[in-house]
Amino acid sequence: MSRHEREAAVRRMLERTPPPVPPELYGDALRRGGRMLRRRTAARRLMWLVLLAAVVAFLVWASVTRPWVEPPSDTTPPVSGW
């Protein structure tokens, strides 16, 4: 199919009248859209809750273990008598 034939086919499709839409389709789409929004909102809240729990867990771990402090050396004996 050449480019001109495809353009002509698209023009014919666009010039036709659209098929009638069933009246109950609006209600179904509205219910599904509302359900999708509620699920998306719940997923977003769950994500924020998990992120908050991870931050709190990291802060508790960091305050207990203090990874930024250098551990004492166990291999070198203390120097005394200088």
Secondary structure, DSSP 8 states (H G I E B T S, - for coil): --HHHHHHHHHHHHHS------THHHHHHHHHHHHHHHHHHHHHHHHHHHHHHHHHHHHHHHHHH-TTS----SSS------
